[in-house]
Amino acid sequence: MTGTSKEILKHLPYLRRYARALVGSQERGDQYMRVFLEAILADPERVSPDGDLRAQLFAVFHDVCTLLDATGGDGVPALEGLIPVEARLSHLSAVQRQVLLLVSLEGFSFADVGYILHLPEVEVRDQLDAARKEMQRQHPARILIIEDEPLIAMDIARIVEEMGHTVCGTAADHAEALALSQRTAPHIVLADIQLKGGDSGIAAVQDILRAISVPVVFVTGFPERLLTGERLEPTFVVTKPFKPDALVSVIGQALAMHPPLPAA
């Protein structure tokens, strides 16, 4: 394996995270990743070891997505077609989602995002501003926090409430998380993977999802463990220690893909 190939492998978990968050689905995001990897293997010269490899990989990913969307090729549904009609009409546009996640979740500069999406930098800034304003108009959601570190749980709760949402409960272990989910019927779950007493946040979420269907955001210091592409894995992953913008963006994206119904 060449040095460039090894460097590419280091970036794949985070590109996989981005693909899943962008389309709101592990399965569909991983479909796009497979086509992307086929494109890289077929033409390795699409990336240069002399440039910013990470930005180049994201740019190739978007070029592949654009081509697939235009041709409807290989049985992979278009990105916009993956989003429910009600979300497309009332929430973030495709470009807004892309810019929001590239800047806030993946930490790219405005210049890098312009390069990846083939947009002038001023438009990147405008799209980011528009995305953040649109998130402020999202319907309020009930959010369940599963986190055993009290200070981290408080920080997450503060961010959630500043977004205009409601924390319907905070759980530190498996049993408490399951009981709260049954009692409060959250619209979205934010969960760590390691909980009090050695409990698994992944197992807690699996039990919750047997009863209700809600988007889940894992907030973890070990994101690479959840982004292998080899098994059932989460769609939305935020890395600890997290920046507030990253968590805000992923919550906004999850709710854009799975919007709660407005209160009657």
VEXDREN-2710 file (C-alpha; in Angstrom, 1 decimal):
% VEXDREN-2710
k/r/px/py/pz
1/MET/0.0/0.0/0.0
2/THR/1.4/3.4/-1.0
3/GLY/1.8/6.3/1.4
4/THR/-1.0/8.1/-0.4
5/SER/-3.3/5.1/0.0
6/LYS/-2.6/5.0/3.7
7/GLU/-3.4/8.7/4.1
8/ILE/-6.6/8.2/2.2
9/LEU/-7.7/5.4/4.6
10/LYS/-7.2/7.7/7.5
11/HIS/-9.8/10.1/6.1
12/LEU/-12.5/7.6/5.1
13/PRO/-14.3/7.3/8.4
14/TYR/-14.9/11.1/8.5
15/LEU/-15.9/11.2/4.8
16/ARG/-18.3/8.3/5.6
17/ARG/-19.7/10.3/8.6
18/TYR/-20.2/13.3/6.3
19/ALA/-21.9/11.2/3.6
20/ARG/-24.4/9.7/6.1
21/ALA/-25.2/13.0/7.7
22/LEU/-25.7/14.6/4.3
23/VAL/-28.3/12.1/3.2
24/GLY/-29.7/11.2/6.6
25/SER/-29.1/7.5/6.2
26/GLN/-26.3/5.0/6.9
27/GLU/-27.3/2.8/4.0
28/ARG/-27.6/5.5/1.4
29/GLY/-24.6/7.4/2.6
30/ASP/-22.5/4.2/2.4
31/GLN/-23.9/3.6/-1.2
32/TYR/-22.4/6.9/-2.2
33/MET/-19.2/6.0/-0.5
34/ARG/-18.9/2.8/-2.4
35/VAL/-19.3/4.6/-5.7
36/PHE/-16.8/7.2/-4.6
37/LEU/-14.2/4.6/-3.7
38/GLU/-14.7/2.9/-7.1
39/ALA/-14.0/6.2/-8.7
40/ILE/-10.8/6.7/-6.8
41/LEU/-9.6/3.2/-7.5
42/ALA/-10.4/3.5/-11.2
43/ASP/-8.6/6.9/-11.4
44/PRO/-6.1/7.4/-8.6
45/GLU/-4.7/10.5/-10.2
46/ARG/-7.9/12.4/-9.2
47/VAL/-6.1/13.1/-6.0
48/SER/-2.5/14.5/-5.7
49/PRO/-0.2/13.8/-2.8
50/ASP/1.1/17.3/-3.2
51/GLY/-2.2/19.1/-2.4
52/ASP/-4.6/19.1/0.5
53/LEU/-5.6/15.4/0.4
54/ARG/-8.6/15.7/2.7
55/ALA/-10.1/18.6/0.7
56/GLN/-9.4/16.7/-2.6
57/LEU/-11.2/13.6/-1.3
58/PHE/-14.3/15.6/-0.3
59/ALA/-14.2/17.4/-3.7
60/VAL/-14.1/14.1/-5.6
61/PHE/-17.0/12.7/-3.4
62/HIS/-19.1/15.7/-4.4
63/ASP/-18.1/15.4/-8.1
64/VAL/-19.2/11.8/-8.0
65/CYS/-22.5/12.7/-6.3
66/THR/-23.2/15.4/-8.8
67/LEU/-22.6/13.0/-11.7
68/LEU/-24.9/10.3/-10.2
69/ASP/-27.6/12.9/-9.5
70/ALA/-27.4/14.0/-13.1
71/THR/-27.5/10.5/-14.7
72/GLY/-29.4/8.5/-12.1
73/GLY/-26.7/5.9/-12.6
74/ASP/-25.8/2.7/-10.8
75/GLY/-29.1/2.5/-9.0
76/VAL/-28.1/5.0/-6.4
77/PRO/-31.0/7.5/-5.8
78/ALA/-30.3/11.2/-6.2
79/LEU/-29.3/13.1/-3.0
80/GLU/-32.3/15.4/-3.2
81/GLY/-34.5/12.3/-3.7
82/LEU/-33.4/10.9/-0.3
83/ILE/-35.1/13.7/1.6
84/PRO/-38.8/13.7/2.5
85/VAL/-40.9/16.1/0.5
86/GLU/-42.0/18.1/3.6
87/ALA/-38.3/18.6/4.6
88/ARG/-37.3/19.8/1.1
89/LEU/-40.1/22.3/1.1
90/SER/-39.6/23.7/4.6
91/HIS/-36.1/23.1/5.6
92/LEU/-32.5/23.3/4.5
93/SER/-31.6/23.2/0.8
94/ALA/-29.1/20.7/-0.6
95/VAL/-26.3/23.4/-0.8
96/GLN/-27.1/24.8/2.6
97/ARG/-26.8/21.3/4.1
98/GLN/-23.5/20.7/2.4
99/VAL/-22.0/24.0/3.4
100/LEU/-23.3/23.7/7.0
101/LEU/-21.8/20.2/7.5
102/LEU/-18.5/20.9/5.7
103/VAL/-17.9/24.0/7.9
104/SER/-19.4/23.1/11.2
105/LEU/-19.0/19.3/11.4
106/GLU/-15.9/18.7/9.3
107/GLY/-14.1/22.0/10.1
108/PHE/-13.3/23.1/6.6
109/SER/-12.5/26.8/5.9
110/PHE/-14.7/28.8/3.6
111/ALA/-12.0/28.6/1.0
112/ASP/-11.8/24.8/1.2
113/VAL/-15.6/24.5/1.0
114/GLY/-15.6/26.7/-2.1
115/TYR/-13.0/24.4/-3.6
116/ILE/-15.0/21.3/-2.7
117/LEU/-18.3/22.5/-4.0
118/HIS/-17.0/24.7/-6.9
119/LEU/-18.5/27.8/-5.3
120/PRO/-17.1/31.3/-4.8
121/GLU/-16.2/31.9/-1.2
122/VAL/-18.8/34.7/-0.8
123/GLU/-21.5/32.3/-1.8
124/VAL/-20.3/29.8/0.8
125/ARG/-20.6/32.4/3.5
126/ASP/-24.1/33.4/2.2
127/GLN/-25.3/29.8/2.2
128/LEU/-24.0/29.2/5.7
129/ASP/-25.8/32.3/7.0
130/ALA/-29.0/31.1/5.2
131/ALA/-28.7/27.6/6.7
132/ARG/-28.3/28.9/10.2
133/LYS/-31.3/31.2/9.8
134/GLU/-33.3/28.3/8.5
135/MET/-32.5/26.2/11.5
136/GLN/-33.8/28.9/13.7
137/ARG/-37.2/28.3/12.0
138/GLN/-37.3/24.6/12.7
139/HIS/-40.2/23.3/14.7
140/PRO/-39.3/22.9/18.4
141/ALA/-38.4/19.3/19.2
142/ARG/-38.2/17.1/22.3
143/ILE/-34.6/15.9/22.7
144/LEU/-33.5/13.1/25.0
145/ILE/-29.9/13.3/26.2
146/ILE/-28.1/10.0/27.2
147/GLU/-24.8/11.1/28.9
148/ASP/-23.2/10.0/32.2
149/GLU/-20.9/13.0/32.7
150/PRO/-23.1/15.7/34.4
151/LEU/-21.1/18.7/33.1
152/ILE/-21.2/17.4/29.5
153/ALA/-24.9/16.7/29.8
154/MET/-25.5/20.2/31.1
155/ASP/-23.5/21.7/28.2
156/ILE/-25.5/19.7/25.7
157/ALA/-28.7/20.7/27.3
158/ARG/-27.7/24.4/27.2
159/ILE/-27.0/24.1/23.4
160/VAL/-30.3/22.3/22.8
161/GLU/-32.3/24.9/24.7
162/GLU/-30.5/27.8/23.0
163/MET/-31.7/26.3/19.7
164/GLY/-35.2/26.6/20.9
165/HIS/-35.7/22.9/21.6
166/THR/-36.8/21.1/24.8
167/VAL/-34.7/18.6/26.8
168/CYS/-37.3/16.0/27.7
169/GLY/-34.9/14.1/29.9
170/THR/-31.3/13.3/30.7
171/ALA/-30.2/9.7/31.4
172/ALA/-26.9/8.3/32.7
173/ASP/-27.5/4.6/32.2
174/HIS/-29.3/2.1/30.0
175/ALA/-32.4/1.5/32.2
176/GLU/-33.0/5.2/32.8
177/ALA/-32.6/6.0/29.1
178/LEU/-35.2/3.4/28.1
179/ALA/-37.7/4.5/30.7
180/LEU/-37.4/8.2/29.7
181/SER/-37.8/7.4/26.0
182/GLN/-41.0/5.5/26.8
183/ARG/-42.3/8.2/29.0
184/THR/-41.4/11.3/26.9
185/ALA/-41.5/10.1/23.2
186/PRO/-38.5/12.2/22.1
187/HIS/-38.2/13.5/18.5
188/ILE/-34.4/13.0/18.6
189/VAL/-31.9/11.2/20.9
190/LEU/-28.3/12.4/21.7
191/ALA/-26.2/9.6/23.1
192/ASP/-22.7/8.8/24.3
193/ILE/-21.5/5.2/23.7
194/GLN/-20.1/4.7/27.2
195/LEU/-22.5/5.1/30.1
196/LYS/-22.6/4.9/33.9
197/GLY/-21.8/1.5/35.3
198/GLY/-20.2/0.2/32.1
199/ASP/-23.5/0.4/30.2
200/SER/-23.4/0.7/26.4
201/GLY/-25.1/3.7/24.8
202/ILE/-25.3/1.8/21.6
203/ALA/-27.3/-1.0/23.3
204/ALA/-29.6/1.6/25.0
205/VAL/-30.3/3.2/21.7
206/GLN/-31.0/-0.1/20.0
207/ASP/-33.6/-0.9/22.7
208/ILE/-35.1/2.6/22.3
209/LEU/-35.4/2.1/18.5
210/ARG/-37.3/-1.1/18.9
211/ALA/-40.2/0.9/20.4
212/ILE/-40.0/4.3/18.5
213/SER/-38.4/5.5/15.3
214/VAL/-36.3/8.6/15.9
215/PRO/-33.0/10.0/14.6
216/VAL/-30.0/9.4/16.9
217/VAL/-26.9/11.5/17.2
218/PHE/-23.9/9.8/18.9
219/VAL/-21.6/12.2/20.7
220/THR/-18.4/10.3/21.3
221/GLY/-14.7/10.5/21.7
222/PHE/-14.3/7.4/19.6
223/PRO/-16.0/8.2/16.3
224/GLU/-13.9/5.9/14.2
225/ARG/-15.4/2.9/16.1
226/LEU/-18.8/3.8/14.7
227/LEU/-17.7/4.6/11.1
228/THR/-16.3/1.4/9.7
229/GLY/-19.0/0.7/7.1
230/GLU/-18.9/-2.9/8.1
231/ARG/-22.1/-3.3/10.2
232/LEU/-25.2/-1.5/11.3
233/GLU/-23.9/1.9/12.4
234/PRO/-25.3/5.4/13.2
235/THR/-26.1/8.0/10.7
236/PHE/-25.1/11.1/12.8
237/VAL/-21.9/11.2/14.8
238/VAL/-20.3/14.2/16.6
239/THR/-16.7/13.9/18.0
240/LYS/-15.9/14.8/21.6
241/PRO/-14.7/17.2/22.6
242/PHE/-17.2/18.9/20.4
243/LYS/-17.6/22.5/19.2
244/PRO/-21.1/23.8/19.8
245/ASP/-21.5/24.7/16.1
246/ALA/-20.9/21.0/15.2
247/LEU/-23.6/19.8/17.6
248/VAL/-26.0/22.5/16.5
249/SER/-25.4/21.7/12.8
250/VAL/-25.9/17.9/13.2
251/ILE/-29.1/18.4/15.3
252/GLY/-30.4/20.8/12.7
253/GLN/-29.5/18.4/9.9
254/ALA/-31.1/15.4/11.7
255/LEU/-34.3/17.4/12.2
256/ALA/-34.3/18.7/8.6
257/MET/-34.2/15.1/7.4
258/HIS/-36.7/13.8/10.0
259/PRO/-38.8/16.9/10.9
260/PRO/-41.2/16.7/13.9
261/LEU/-44.7/17.6/13.2
262/PRO/-45.7/21.1/14.4
263/ALA/-47.8/21.3/17.5
264/ALA/-51.5/21.3/16.9
END
